[in-house]
Amino acid sequence: MAKLLLVEDDMALRDIYSTRFLAEGYEVVTASDGEQALTVAVKEKPDLILLDIMMPKISGFDVLDILRTTPETKNCKVVIMTALSQPADIDKGKMLGADEYLVKSQVTLTDVVNKVKEVLSK
Amino acid sequence: MILYLTFGFIVLAFLILLIISLFLFFKYKKNNQEIVSLRNLKDSLTANESKENTLLLSIADGVYMVDMERNLTIFNPTAEVMTGWGRKEAVGLKCWTVMNLKDEQDNSVCQKDCPALKAWRSSKNVIRDDTCFIRHRGSKSIQISSSYAPIRDSSGNYRGAICVFRDITQKKEIERSKIEFVSTASHELRTPVTALEGYISLAKNEKICQIDTKAKEYLEKAHQVALGMSDLIKNLLTITKMEEAEIPLNITNFSIHELAGEAVEALQQSAQDKGVYLKLNEVQSQEVRGETTIGRSLNVTADKEKVREVLYNLIENGLKFTQEGGVSISITYDKDFATVCVADTGIGISADGQQHIFEKFYRVDNTATRETRGTGLGLFITRSLIEVSGGQIWLESQGGKGTKFYFTLPRSID
């Protein structure tokens, strides 16, 4: 089964998403800030990264930028999941190479699971 | 004989003298009366003038008057204190030199939207709460609430305009910190509510938990409440953004008919689940009030996503309060505007309810609606979104006979 890296600084949300994805049969690794996300991404080589934007240390946008220019991770699928909903943020995410951009207040847990399945099957 | 003649002359002369003196006496009396009345008039005029001066001197609001060339003619002491300009230096100058008004987006009001000109053109008072000016020889910005009225002479011709203004800088600051508080509180609430909703959804998930039917039923209810809270927070954030004028508008030309079609398609399932219809009527006529519009496109100019939100909100409301029949949308066009009507066959809104329906946190208070979920913010947001798009919104309804919501959007010039 596919391996997911879940990057989220809120502990409760990390817990909820990983529990749900484990139940769906995915292998899940987690990171709680941008720096950790980059370390884990290189080490674990996940199939897909679920990436928050507003996080301590390195923002999600910068993480994405580094992922796309690092040989080990440049082809890894990335789904951004953030509270930022302005068109300018969405454009920035897409421009930096995100496969999907989800706004937290607009999606349910099931929506996220479906979106991840969809992106992985592409 | 001579004696008689002499006596006669004397009598005649006396009579003539009497007539002359009587004449002079009456004339003097009349003059005197006129003088007195003139003096009275002068006194009363002076009294009026000093009454006006006293009024202007003692009034706690800033007052200034301009003539038809918009030169300042009167500038009261409060205006002096508030603006930093002395009366003597200000009077005679153009009003925009002294009161260079800017709106909340820092656009010059005097250049594009002069309230005095507007008052003359509309012959109505103009009231504004959204302007500020910079104090003379300083950098402090003063926010004011002001009213402008045309001045007419006795034959009804315009002679100038009068402006009364009040410093509301502090009031606006308090308002801003209130909005900021609500915004921060909502942001802070969002994460725990999302977590709450997430955990409940995990508990309900059969792949993760095995729970008994009763527990599942309660969790289902708790989940609905959590979703309601999450809606409320989303709406609060939208409102605070609107009040901080932080909502960026992405104005384009688009077909409102197509957009309404998309909304109907997207919400068709919820209508079917409820067993009511949801349809979009075809455009019947492009000819309204004799003004033919054939040859022009039927596009409107607005923020498409905001209008989509408005359509969703009105349709969802219609469906929510309709048990039999359904919701239909029709669009008509006149020279300048497209008017969208969202009509339902639901429970309707009482006359009292109609008065308050667009207010913040207003919810129609009757037993039929207490069971329905809602934050009481949807229509407030809807109205604000339509108004920032340059349109208007209103409704027609009778209790028990359905409701028709109408909103207008400016047509594009293509």
Interface residues (C-beta under 8 A of the other chain):
Chain A: D10 A12 L13 I16 Y17 T19 R20 A23 E24 A83 Q86 P87 K104 S105 T108 L109 T110
Chain B: R190 T191 P192 T194 A195 G198 Y199 S201 L202 N205 K207 I208 S230 I233 K234 P248 N250
